[in-house]
Amino acid sequence: MKKPILLMIMAITFSGAYAQWSIDLESGIPFEGYNDVRIPNEWGTKFSFTDDFELQGPVIPIRLRLGYTFAEKNHLFVLYAPLGLNYEGAAPFDISFQQSLFTQNQMIDGFYKFNSYRLGYRRDVLKSERWTIGVGFTAKIRDARVQLSSGNLSDKKDDLGFVPLLHVFASREFDRWMLFVDGDGLAGGPGRAFDFFLGGRINITDNLSGKAGYRILEGGADVTDVYNFTLIHFAIIGLVWDVF
């Protein structure tokens, strides 16, 4: 975390008269679209966590974002977004996964992790009394794991990597609330990643507001050692505290 802290300090130094911190905390309920896996991609067995196993819950994800606005139109943010899903069920067919073979009807405990750590920057390119439109970029660290276990048999695939993303933001202000879209995304080559929120934010006090809406998380990769594409929808609620 040394680099994000250094960037924050630099932002404070050159911020001028206008500066504002914000803390954005959200949670919600996830709804799976698909979660397809084949590891290794060359000769493993393709299976679906969503269709072939039962999701164990409840799953209540937490996301925390620390933001810093300086010179009015510039925004830095650091995001911590962990996500872990547990599955259970009998294998519908033989599953070759990593170096292990899970046979048909064998009871399996599955685990899917996709933690995200991000450092982003946005510049507002249009700002009026009602409208704000901004663009920027996000540096994302992906900490992922797919694991299957049955009794003494267990195997897993960890994936830790860097993903550059584009960032977009657009909002429309009303009297006491605003409608906005906010997210990161990029597609190309063997993979893609999209994480977007669409919803509203309403003022509770001068510094505190509530938000609610819909988030979509989609992406994956089709490379030599891993095939995995996941789609999860979220019904979101949250709080945003602006600290001047």
FINUFI-340715 format. One record per residue: y, z, x of N, C-alpha, C in turn; residue in one letter. Coordinates in Angstrom, 3 decimals. Atoms other than C-alpha are relative to their C-alpha. Last residue first. Layout:
<pts>
<pt <Y Z X> <Y Z X> <Y Z X> "A"> ...
</pts>
This chain:
<pts>
<pt <-1.187 0.581 -0.633> <18.206 4.124 -14.477> <0.330 0.759 1.281> "F"> <pt <-0.658 -1.074 -0.725> <14.626 4.974 -15.460> <1.179 -0.598 0.752> "V"> <pt <-1.004 0.541 -0.912> <13.201 2.695 -18.135> <0.786 1.147 0.624> "D"> <pt <-1.087 -0.941 -0.287> <10.033 4.088 -19.704> <0.914 -0.621 1.045> "W"> <pt <-0.785 0.426 -1.143> <7.667 1.603 -21.320> <1.173 0.954 0.147> "V"> <pt <-1.329 -0.587 -0.104> <4.885 2.759 -23.638> <0.682 -0.513 1.257> "L"> <pt <-0.475 -0.558 -1.255> <1.735 0.953 -24.721> <1.380 0.609 -0.124> "G"> <pt <-1.145 -0.873 0.281> <-0.454 -0.595 -27.394> <0.450 0.606 1.327> "I"> <pt <-0.716 -0.855 -0.949> <-2.719 -3.591 -26.894> <1.038 0.880 -0.687> "I"> <pt <-1.039 -0.485 0.906> <-5.426 -5.433 -28.826> <0.704 1.143 0.723> "A"> <pt <-0.378 -1.402 0.128> <-7.277 -7.101 -25.955> <1.027 0.176 -1.111> "F"> <pt <-1.214 -0.170 0.785> <-9.208 -10.374 -25.630> <0.280 1.503 -0.124> "H"> <pt <-0.118 -1.246 0.755> <-11.760 -10.856 -22.860> <1.354 0.011 -0.698> "I"> <pt <-1.127 -0.003 0.925> <-12.964 -14.142 -21.379> <-0.029 1.301 -0.787> "L"> <pt <-0.132 -1.088 0.974> <-15.198 -14.234 -18.310> <1.240 -0.199 -0.858> "T"> <pt <-1.198 0.231 0.795> <-16.494 -16.925 -15.984> <0.005 0.984 -1.163> "F"> <pt <-0.347 -1.028 0.980> <-18.951 -16.183 -13.193> <1.301 -0.373 -0.685> "N"> <pt <-0.504 0.633 1.208> <-20.834 -18.458 -10.813> <0.269 1.110 -0.999> "Y"> <pt <-0.305 -0.666 1.275> <-21.154 -16.974 -7.355> <0.400 -1.017 -1.063> "V"> <pt <0.739 -1.249 0.176> <-22.649 -17.854 -3.950> <0.209 0.665 -1.342> "D"> <pt <1.388 0.022 -0.478> <-21.772 -21.530 -3.645> <-0.770 1.263 -0.354> "T"> <pt <0.127 0.256 -1.428> <-18.665 -21.536 -5.831> <-1.461 0.159 0.415> "V"> <pt <1.243 0.756 -0.105> <-17.856 -21.700 -9.558> <-0.123 -0.459 1.452> "D"> <pt <0.185 0.909 -1.124> <-15.180 -19.067 -10.065> <-1.373 -0.646 -0.077> "A"> <pt <1.256 -0.074 -0.712> <-13.737 -16.953 -12.854> <-0.053 -1.029 1.109> "G"> <pt <0.088 0.617 -1.311> <-11.020 -16.708 -15.402> <-1.364 0.143 0.609> "G"> <pt <1.013 1.042 -0.112> <-9.728 -15.204 -18.591> <-0.006 -0.552 1.419> "E"> <pt <0.433 -0.016 -1.395> <-7.794 -12.095 -19.624> <-1.139 -1.001 0.131> "L"> <pt <1.172 0.808 -0.312> <-5.878 -12.439 -22.896> <-0.238 0.050 1.508> "I"> <pt <0.160 0.416 -1.399> <-3.520 -9.748 -24.131> <-1.272 -0.816 0.139> "R"> <pt <1.285 0.616 -0.355> <-2.293 -9.263 -27.705> <0.009 -0.390 1.473> "Y"> <pt <0.206 1.434 0.007> <0.486 -7.071 -29.013> <-1.395 -0.385 0.430> "G"> <pt <1.287 0.316 0.617> <2.110 -3.680 -29.080> <-0.156 -1.507 -0.008> "A"> <pt <0.344 1.412 0.073> <5.001 -2.058 -27.219> <-1.372 -0.153 -0.642> "K"> <pt <1.415 0.253 0.229> <6.827 1.226 -27.425> <-0.263 -1.490 -0.054> "G"> <pt <0.339 0.966 1.039> <10.201 2.019 -25.922> <-1.508 -0.128 -0.122> "S"> <pt <1.422 0.114 0.295> <11.753 4.861 -23.944> <-0.223 -1.008 -1.132> "L"> <pt <0.776 0.306 -1.205> <15.122 4.915 -22.179> <-1.483 -0.266 -0.266> "N"> <pt <-0.756 0.880 -0.897> <17.654 4.829 -25.033> <-0.837 -0.459 1.189> "D"> <pt <-1.228 -0.658 -0.440> <15.088 6.234 -27.456> <0.726 -0.978 0.912> "T"> <pt <0.230 -1.310 0.601> <12.259 4.611 -29.459> <1.181 0.915 0.306> "I"> <pt <-0.642 -1.174 -0.584> <13.246 1.005 -28.793> <-0.337 1.253 -0.796> "N"> <pt <-1.016 -0.595 0.859> <10.759 -1.634 -29.904> <0.540 1.269 0.634> "I"> <pt <-0.418 -1.274 -0.591> <8.690 -4.026 -27.772> <1.164 0.546 -0.819> "R"> <pt <-1.335 -0.503 0.227> <6.776 -6.955 -29.189> <0.235 1.343 0.649> "G"> <pt <-0.194 -1.078 0.955> <3.794 -9.060 -28.318> <1.451 0.411 -0.112> "G"> <pt <-0.942 0.463 1.010> <2.216 -11.708 -26.144> <0.150 1.101 -1.030> "L"> <pt <-0.281 -0.897 1.125> <0.510 -10.638 -22.905> <1.014 -0.660 -0.918> "F"> <pt <-1.259 0.130 0.724> <-1.029 -13.010 -20.380> <0.058 0.964 -1.179> "F"> <pt <-0.192 -1.335 0.572> <-3.679 -12.741 -17.644> <1.366 -0.002 -0.672> "D"> <pt <-1.105 -0.113 0.951> <-5.091 -16.053 -16.443> <0.028 1.408 -0.579> "F"> <pt <-0.276 -1.375 0.410> <-7.274 -16.779 -13.414> <1.222 -0.002 -0.907> "A"> <pt <-1.246 -0.175 0.730> <-8.953 -20.033 -12.321> <0.157 1.476 -0.344> "R"> <pt <-0.204 -1.186 0.839> <-11.727 -21.250 -10.089> <1.337 0.005 -0.709> "G"> <pt <1.215 -0.496 0.645> <-13.404 -24.037 -8.107> <0.223 1.165 -0.966> "P"> <pt <1.165 -0.130 -0.861> <-10.265 -26.016 -7.284> <-1.189 0.544 -0.768> "G"> <pt <0.135 1.056 -0.992> <-7.305 -25.282 -9.504> <-1.204 0.233 0.881> "G"> <pt <1.299 0.667 0.060> <-5.980 -22.924 -12.127> <-0.026 -1.108 1.035> "A"> <pt <0.102 1.159 -0.877> <-3.178 -20.351 -11.931> <-1.410 -0.578 -0.127> "L"> <pt <1.072 0.970 0.170> <-1.967 -17.489 -14.087> <0.060 -1.127 1.005> "G"> <pt <0.315 0.704 -1.242> <0.200 -14.419 -14.388> <-1.107 -1.006 -0.273> "D"> <pt <1.332 0.118 -0.582> <1.800 -12.891 -17.462> <-0.071 -0.799 1.277> "G"> <pt <-0.088 -0.437 -1.386> <4.603 -11.942 -19.816> <-1.381 -0.144 0.637> "D"> <pt <1.243 0.392 -0.646> <5.416 -13.178 -23.303> <0.167 0.266 1.491> "V"> <pt <0.063 0.544 -1.355> <8.144 -11.479 -25.328> <-1.415 -0.407 0.383> "F"> <pt <1.275 0.705 -0.063> <9.443 -10.445 -28.742> <-0.089 -0.652 1.378> "L"> <pt <0.061 1.337 -0.552> <12.258 -7.898 -28.672> <-1.430 -0.527 -0.061> "M"> <pt <1.281 0.350 -0.572> <13.306 -4.796 -30.532> <0.065 -1.395 0.596> "W"> <pt <0.608 -1.160 -0.650> <16.302 -2.869 -31.797> <-1.334 -0.312 0.671> "R"> <pt <-0.883 -1.165 0.017> <18.717 -5.632 -32.851> <-0.588 1.190 0.753> "D"> <pt <-0.506 -0.223 1.341> <16.729 -8.688 -31.703> <0.805 1.298 0.020> "F"> <pt <-0.505 -1.299 0.427> <16.091 -9.980 -28.190> <0.436 -0.037 -1.460> "E"> <pt <-1.047 0.216 0.996> <13.932 -12.996 -27.405> <0.400 1.352 -0.560> "R"> <pt <-0.220 -0.983 1.062> <11.820 -12.822 -24.259> <1.138 -0.438 -0.907> "S"> <pt <-1.001 0.480 0.947> <10.228 -15.112 -21.670> <0.136 1.022 -1.120> "A"> <pt <-0.489 -0.983 0.973> <8.290 -14.250 -18.519> <1.015 -0.677 -0.897> "F"> <pt <-0.994 0.471 0.958> <6.221 -16.291 -16.086> <0.349 1.123 -0.980> "V"> <pt <-0.402 -0.990 0.997> <4.297 -15.462 -12.911> <1.071 -0.592 -0.908> "H"> <pt <-1.354 0.207 0.498> <2.340 -17.880 -10.714> <0.294 1.026 -1.089> "L"> <pt <-0.210 0.401 1.388> <-0.745 -16.554 -8.976> <1.476 -0.297 -0.252> "L"> <pt <-1.416 0.232 0.298> <-2.088 -16.142 -5.438> <0.163 -0.539 -1.415> "P"> <pt <-0.251 1.106 0.922> <-5.622 -14.618 -5.310> <1.512 -0.144 -0.198> "V"> <pt <-1.418 0.216 0.303> <-6.887 -12.402 -2.480> <0.156 -1.225 -0.877> "F"> <pt <-0.730 1.150 -0.509> <-10.500 -11.225 -2.313> <1.436 -0.059 -0.478> "G"> <pt <-1.354 -0.482 -0.262> <-13.109 -8.538 -2.775> <0.789 -1.147 0.608> "L"> <pt <-0.919 1.086 -0.338> <-16.376 -9.654 -4.373> <1.409 0.567 0.114> "D"> <pt <-1.391 -0.418 -0.083> <-19.376 -7.370 -4.675> <0.856 -1.174 0.444> "D"> <pt <-0.844 0.926 -0.729> <-22.777 -8.620 -5.843> <1.432 0.487 -0.073> "K"> <pt <-1.407 0.154 0.358> <-25.398 -6.150 -6.953> <0.648 -1.073 0.854> "K"> <pt <-0.649 0.958 -0.890> <-29.106 -5.361 -7.015> <1.431 -0.219 -0.490> "D"> <pt <-1.435 0.152 0.207> <-31.235 -2.573 -8.450> <0.559 -0.999 1.007> "S"> <pt <-0.459 1.326 -0.413> <-34.953 -1.945 -8.919> <1.489 -0.150 -0.325> "L"> <pt <-0.285 -0.024 -1.429> <-35.948 1.731 -9.027> <0.512 -1.336 0.538> "N"> <pt <0.826 -0.954 -0.723> <-35.680 1.852 -12.809> <0.414 0.066 1.462> "G"> <pt <1.117 -0.323 0.888> <-33.912 -1.314 -13.952> <-0.952 0.907 0.762> "S"> <pt <0.901 -1.073 -0.412> <-30.515 -2.158 -12.513> <-1.082 0.187 -1.050> "S"> <pt <1.114 -0.157 0.928> <-28.189 -5.186 -12.588> <-0.942 1.064 0.549> "L"> <pt <1.172 -0.785 -0.396> <-24.781 -5.222 -10.912> <-1.018 0.039 -1.129> "Q"> <pt <1.010 0.224 1.029> <-21.769 -7.553 -10.931> <-1.270 0.699 0.472> "V"> <pt <1.414 -0.290 -0.241> <-18.776 -6.326 -8.922> <-0.814 -0.387 -1.228> "R"> <pt <0.969 0.284 1.061> <-15.132 -7.302 -8.578> <-1.410 0.393 0.427> "A"> <pt <1.112 -0.872 -0.406> <-12.094 -6.107 -6.616> <-1.054 -0.068 -1.102> "D"> <pt <1.093 -0.079 0.971> <-9.477 -8.873 -6.871> <-1.132 0.854 0.581> "R"> <pt <1.243 -0.365 -0.661> <-6.251 -8.425 -4.891> <-1.048 0.226 -1.084> "I"> <pt <1.021 -0.789 0.683> <-3.380 -10.310 -6.494> <-1.180 0.271 0.926> "K"> <pt <1.100 -0.121 -0.956> <-0.150 -11.599 -4.971> <-1.010 0.979 -0.586> "A"> <pt <0.737 -1.261 -0.075> <2.139 -12.618 -7.822> <-1.097 -0.112 1.058> "T"> <pt <1.345 0.110 -0.562> <4.798 -15.324 -8.083> <-0.606 1.390 0.122> "F"> <pt <0.213 -0.637 -1.291> <8.021 -15.924 -9.948> <-1.423 -0.212 0.481> "G"> <pt <1.177 0.524 -0.691> <9.583 -17.295 -13.101> <-0.132 0.702 1.347> "V"> <pt <0.143 -0.230 -1.430> <12.028 -15.853 -15.628> <-1.280 -0.597 0.548> "G"> <pt <1.134 0.772 -0.503> <13.390 -16.652 -19.069> <-0.055 0.175 1.517> "I"> <pt <0.244 -0.130 -1.432> <15.651 -14.227 -20.940> <-1.242 -0.802 0.349> "T"> <pt <1.151 0.586 -0.673> <17.176 -14.923 -24.360> <-0.049 0.356 1.477> "W"> <pt <1.253 -0.135 0.740> <19.412 -12.963 -26.731> <-1.239 -0.420 0.790> "R"> <pt <-0.041 -1.198 0.826> <22.713 -12.276 -24.933> <-1.340 0.247 -0.693> "E"> <pt <-1.106 0.004 0.938> <21.903 -14.840 -22.263> <-0.052 1.287 -0.813> "S"> <pt <-0.245 -1.318 0.600> <19.729 -14.931 -19.157> <1.247 -0.075 -0.852> "K"> <pt <-0.876 0.127 1.161> <18.099 -18.061 -17.758> <0.150 1.375 -0.618> "L"> <pt <-0.723 1.257 -0.192> <16.570 -18.277 -14.278> <0.905 -0.315 -1.190> "V"> <pt <-0.426 0.504 1.302> <15.468 -14.634 -14.223> <0.862 -1.240 0.211> "D"> <pt <-1.428 0.266 0.061> <13.740 -14.164 -10.859> <0.328 -0.566 -1.373> "R"> <pt <-0.494 0.933 0.999> <10.300 -12.573 -10.704> <1.513 -0.113 0.097> "R"> <pt <-1.456 0.175 0.004> <8.356 -10.900 -7.898> <0.362 -1.026 -1.062> "Y"> <pt <-0.648 1.202 0.508> <4.812 -9.552 -7.907> <1.505 0.021 0.107> "G"> <pt <-1.394 -0.139 -0.398> <2.412 -7.174 -6.179> <0.709 -1.280 -0.391> "L"> <pt <-0.940 1.118 -0.151> <-0.977 -6.907 -7.829> <1.383 0.468 0.465> "R"> <pt <-1.155 -0.633 -0.629> <-4.136 -4.811 -7.821> <0.991 -1.110 0.329> "Y"> <pt <-1.060 0.875 -0.481> <-6.908 -5.924 -10.197> <1.159 0.834 0.538> "S"> <pt <-1.240 -0.730 -0.237> <-10.235 -4.277 -10.898> <1.020 -0.928 0.632> "N"> <pt <-1.029 0.947 -0.413> <-12.999 -6.427 -12.361> <1.333 0.759 0.091> "F"> <pt <-1.288 -0.590 -0.395> <-16.221 -4.509 -12.706> <0.956 -1.105 0.401> "K"> <pt <-0.961 1.025 -0.399> <-19.331 -5.616 -14.608> <1.335 0.679 0.286> "Y"> <pt <-1.352 -0.498 -0.253> <-22.331 -3.308 -14.887> <0.863 -1.150 0.498> "F"> <pt <-0.912 0.910 -0.684> <-25.740 -4.035 -16.352> <1.375 0.623 0.161> "G"> <pt <-1.360 -0.523 0.067> <-28.563 -1.653 -17.223> <0.893 -0.928 0.821> "D"> <pt <-0.980 0.170 -1.069> <-31.773 -3.582 -17.793> <1.289 0.730 -0.358> "I"> <pt <-1.259 -0.625 0.394> <-34.933 -2.964 -19.796> <0.957 0.004 1.189> "M"> <pt <-0.297 -1.173 -0.828> <-37.620 -5.482 -18.778> <1.355 0.568 -0.411> "Q"> <pt <0.207 -1.235 0.772> <-38.417 -7.788 -21.703> <0.180 1.270 0.831> "N"> <pt <-0.278 0.020 1.436> <-38.609 -10.830 -19.375> <-0.446 1.298 -0.665> "Q"> <pt <0.907 0.763 0.854> <-38.780 -10.005 -15.682> <0.373 0.129 -1.474> "T"> <pt <0.149 -0.850 1.171> <-35.935 -8.956 -13.384> <-0.785 -0.803 -1.037> "F"> <pt <0.480 0.678 1.197> <-36.299 -10.689 -10.027> <-0.223 1.035 -1.096> "L"> <pt <0.924 -0.696 0.903> <-34.264 -9.438 -7.078> <-0.395 -0.875 -1.182> "S"> <pt <1.335 0.033 -0.612> <-32.606 -10.964 -4.005> <-1.077 0.603 -0.909> "Q"> <pt <-0.045 -0.362 -1.415> <-29.330 -11.893 -5.765> <-1.401 -0.118 0.613> "Q"> <pt <-1.364 -0.451 -0.276> <-30.292 -12.213 -9.436> <0.048 0.555 1.414> "F"> <pt <-0.090 -0.059 -1.455> <-33.351 -14.110 -10.674> <1.455 0.275 0.366> "S"> <pt <-1.326 0.170 -0.595> <-33.586 -13.280 -14.364> <-0.107 0.183 1.507> "I"> <pt <-0.032 -0.407 -1.407> <-36.865 -13.797 -16.241> <1.369 -0.311 0.588> "D"> <pt <0.827 0.901 -0.814> <-36.118 -14.165 -19.952> <0.034 0.537 1.426> "F"> <pt <0.563 0.989 0.930> <-34.440 -12.209 -22.780> <-0.903 -1.011 0.691> "P"> <pt <-0.223 1.347 -0.519> <-34.003 -9.202 -20.421> <-0.634 -1.028 -0.939> "A"> <pt <1.194 0.599 -0.579> <-34.074 -6.084 -22.584> <0.311 -1.422 0.450> "A"> <pt <0.868 0.803 0.859> <-30.763 -4.361 -23.152> <-1.203 -0.525 0.740> "G"> <pt <1.383 -0.475 0.057> <-27.809 -2.442 -21.743> <-0.809 -0.929 -0.901> "E"> <pt <0.864 0.719 0.938> <-24.256 -3.229 -20.672> <-1.411 0.579 0.049> "Y"> <pt <1.421 -0.332 -0.138> <-21.420 -1.327 -19.013> <-0.802 -0.682 -1.103> "N"> <pt <0.780 0.186 1.219> <-17.918 -2.757 -18.605> <-1.464 0.287 0.292> "L"> <pt <1.437 -0.135 -0.211> <-15.348 -1.672 -15.991> <-0.738 -0.069 -1.326> "G"> <pt <0.807 0.379 1.163> <-11.689 -2.700 -15.808> <-1.474 0.113 0.368> "L"> <pt <1.452 -0.087 -0.136> <-8.970 -1.352 -13.509> <-0.702 -0.417 -1.288> "P"> <pt <0.688 0.338 1.244> <-5.385 -2.656 -13.718> <-1.512 0.043 0.209> "A"> <pt <1.364 -0.507 -0.169> <-2.946 -1.269 -11.137> <-0.717 -0.200 -1.327> "Y"> <pt <0.899 -0.203 1.132> <0.260 -3.306 -11.034> <-1.341 0.536 0.472> "L"> <pt <1.314 -0.317 -0.551> <3.233 -3.273 -8.644> <-0.899 0.381 -1.174> "V"> <pt <0.912 -0.867 0.723> <6.439 -4.923 -9.778> <-1.310 0.154 0.755> "F"> <pt <1.221 -0.248 -0.753> <9.571 -6.462 -8.313> <-0.920 0.868 -0.856> "L"> <pt <0.957 -1.015 0.424> <12.313 -7.936 -10.481> <-1.189 0.039 0.957> "H"> <pt <1.158 0.003 -0.889> <15.483 -9.878 -9.713> <-0.913 1.182 -0.326> "N"> <pt <0.917 1.080 0.363> <18.089 -10.781 -12.340> <-1.274 -0.044 0.843> "K"> <pt <0.087 0.347 1.423> <20.263 -7.631 -12.435> <-1.073 -1.035 -0.351> "E"> <pt <-0.965 1.105 0.152> <20.920 -7.385 -8.676> <-0.161 -0.679 -1.352> "A"> <pt <-1.182 -0.126 -0.850> <17.818 -5.181 -8.616> <0.849 -1.265 -0.116> "F"> <pt <-0.947 1.083 0.208> <15.008 -4.497 -11.073> <1.230 0.230 0.865> "T"> <pt <-1.311 -0.285 -0.593> <12.051 -2.328 -10.031> <0.874 -1.235 -0.149> "Y"> <pt <-0.928 1.104 -0.195> <8.755 -2.142 -11.882> <1.318 0.455 0.590> "G"> <pt <-1.272 -0.542 -0.473> <5.734 0.148 -11.758> <0.917 -1.169 0.320> "L"> <pt <-0.871 0.879 -0.781> <2.804 -1.125 -13.812> <1.311 0.704 0.312> "R"> <pt <-1.242 -0.663 -0.397> <-0.122 0.943 -15.063> <0.807 -0.948 0.876> "L"> <pt <-0.772 0.789 -0.965> <-3.066 -0.498 -16.988> <1.311 0.719 0.263> "R"> <pt <-1.350 -0.481 -0.276> <-5.729 1.595 -18.728> <0.650 -0.927 1.028> "I"> <pt <-0.608 0.278 -1.304> <-8.922 0.248 -20.289> <1.426 0.537 0.082> "P"> <pt <-1.446 -0.194 0.184> <-10.604 1.956 -23.255> <0.672 -0.212 1.351> "I"> <pt <-0.697 0.428 -1.209> <-14.241 0.817 -23.544> <1.497 0.095 -0.276> "V"> <pt <-1.160 0.892 0.103> <-16.159 2.744 -26.189> <0.603 -0.333 1.366> "P"> <pt <-1.399 -0.429 0.116> <-18.679 1.844 -25.262> <0.115 1.438 -0.434> "G"> <pt <0.003 -1.433 0.253> <-21.851 0.082 -24.194> <1.448 0.514 -0.002> "Q"> <pt <-1.083 -0.717 -0.661> <-21.846 -3.703 -24.496> <-0.043 1.462 -0.410> "L"> <pt <-0.914 -0.728 0.876> <-25.232 -4.992 -25.635> <1.036 0.748 0.835> "E"> <pt <0.055 -1.454 -0.109> <-27.063 -7.655 -23.635> <1.028 0.626 -0.933> "F"> <pt <1.358 -0.459 -0.302> <-27.985 -11.361 -23.872> <-0.149 1.519 0.068> "D"> <pt <1.005 0.447 0.969> <-24.917 -12.799 -25.614> <-1.369 0.643 0.196> "D"> <pt <-0.462 -0.077 1.390> <-22.024 -11.009 -23.888> <-1.108 -0.293 -1.002> "T"> <pt <-0.126 -1.405 0.378> <-23.669 -10.317 -20.523> <0.335 0.127 -1.483> "F"> <pt <-1.256 -0.400 0.622> <-24.667 -13.964 -20.460> <-0.035 1.489 -0.307> "S"> <pt <0.127 -0.849 1.180> <-27.333 -15.293 -18.139> <1.378 0.383 -0.498> "F"> <pt <-1.214 -0.205 0.783> <-27.708 -18.049 -15.544> <-0.302 0.860 -1.220> "K"> <pt <0.169 0.267 1.434> <-30.657 -17.560 -13.243> <1.304 0.272 -0.737> "T"> <pt <0.130 -1.140 0.898> <-30.029 -17.817 -9.504> <-0.168 -0.432 -1.448> "G"> <pt <1.361 -0.122 0.535> <-30.723 -20.917 -7.397> <-0.213 1.218 -0.899> "W"> <pt <0.899 1.103 -0.333> <-27.441 -22.379 -6.118> <-1.368 0.121 -0.673> "E"> <pt <-0.219 1.155 0.857> <-25.022 -20.061 -7.919> <-1.031 -1.095 0.236> "N"> <pt <-0.922 0.998 -0.557> <-26.329 -16.902 -6.339> <0.032 -1.264 -0.853> "P"> <pt <-0.179 -0.437 -1.382> <-25.696 -15.236 -8.686> <-1.359 0.085 0.689> "I"> <pt <1.142 0.515 -0.757> <-25.323 -16.876 -12.124> <0.258 0.299 1.477> "R"> <pt <0.260 -0.330 -1.402> <-23.107 -15.067 -14.638> <-1.190 -0.806 0.519> "V"> <pt <1.151 0.759 -0.483> <-21.464 -15.772 -18.002> <-0.142 0.164 1.513> "D"> <pt <0.120 -0.547 -1.354> <-19.134 -13.264 -19.672> <-1.294 -0.563 0.592> "N"> <pt <1.205 0.337 -0.749> <-17.891 -14.620 -22.980> <0.061 0.671 1.365> "Y"> <pt <0.233 1.381 0.393> <-15.334 -13.862 -25.709> <-1.271 -0.510 0.650> "G"> <pt <0.532 1.020 -0.901> <-15.404 -10.098 -25.472> <-0.051 -1.378 -0.643> "E"> <pt <0.957 0.779 0.768> <-13.089 -7.886 -27.505> <-0.470 -1.151 0.881> "F"> <pt <0.408 1.340 -0.431> <-11.175 -5.157 -25.674> <-1.011 -0.626 -0.955> "P"> <pt <1.403 0.230 0.333> <-9.352 -2.249 -27.382> <-0.372 -1.420 0.426> "I"> <pt <0.336 0.783 1.170> <-6.081 -0.936 -26.043> <-1.497 -0.127 -0.189> "G"> <pt <1.436 -0.088 0.235> <-4.189 0.673 -23.203> <-0.298 -0.840 -1.237> "S"> <pt <0.593 0.584 1.201> <-0.731 0.377 -21.711> <-1.505 0.243 -0.048> "E"> <pt <1.374 -0.474 0.169> <1.603 2.169 -19.328> <-0.567 -0.576 -1.286> "L"> <pt <0.628 0.659 1.143> <4.817 0.526 -18.082> <-1.472 0.420 -0.040> "D"> <pt <1.420 -0.348 -0.016> <7.037 2.578 -15.777> <-0.614 -0.514 -1.293> "I"> <pt <0.700 -0.073 1.277> <10.489 1.155 -15.075> <-1.466 0.356 0.242> "S"> <pt <1.449 -0.146 -0.094> <13.035 1.487 -12.280> <-0.579 0.005 -1.410> "W"> <pt <0.718 -0.666 1.078> <16.584 0.143 -12.482> <-1.494 0.019 0.293> "Q"> <pt <1.394 -0.260 -0.369> <19.209 -1.041 -10.072> <-0.660 0.789 -1.118> "A"> <pt <0.941 -0.094 1.118> <22.649 -2.590 -10.458> <-1.417 0.224 0.511> "Y"> <pt <-0.357 -1.041 0.953> <25.348 -1.808 -7.891> <-1.059 0.202 -1.069> "A"> <pt <-1.348 0.001 0.529> <23.934 -3.676 -4.916> <0.171 1.085 -1.035> "G"> <pt <-0.069 0.155 1.449> <20.199 -4.097 -4.515> <1.407 -0.093 -0.551> "S"> <pt <-0.854 1.136 0.289> <20.084 -4.793 -0.793> <0.253 -0.194 -1.490> "F"> <pt <-1.060 0.138 -0.995> <18.746 -1.434 0.409> <0.991 -1.084 -0.382> "T"> <pt <-0.991 -1.047 0.234> <16.745 -0.748 -2.751> <1.206 -0.184 0.923> "I"> <pt <-0.691 0.322 1.241> <14.969 -4.093 -2.441> <1.092 1.012 -0.299> "A"> <pt <-0.927 1.098 -0.270> <14.157 -3.444 1.197> <0.796 -0.357 -1.240> "M"> <pt <-1.101 -0.564 -0.777> <12.653 -0.064 0.265> <1.043 -1.066 0.305> "I"> <pt <-0.811 -0.814 0.900> <10.536 -1.684 -2.455> <1.226 0.559 0.726> "M"> <pt <-0.789 0.916 0.817> <9.342 -4.330 -0.025> <0.897 0.740 -0.980> "L"> <pt <-1.039 0.567 -0.849> <8.272 -1.641 2.423> <0.886 -0.944 -0.779> "L"> <pt <-1.008 -1.034 -0.189> <6.392 0.225 -0.320> <1.155 -0.524 0.831> "I"> <pt <-0.792 -0.182 1.222> <4.564 -2.956 -1.358> <1.109 1.037 0.154> "P"> <pt <-0.854 1.155 0.242> <3.607 -3.619 2.323> <0.789 0.122 -1.306> "K"> <pt <-1.185 -0.066 -0.846> <2.350 -0.097 3.028> <0.948 -1.157 -0.273> "K"> <pt <-1.206 0.000 0.810> <0.000 0.000 0.000> <1.273 0.000 0.855> "M"> 
</pts>
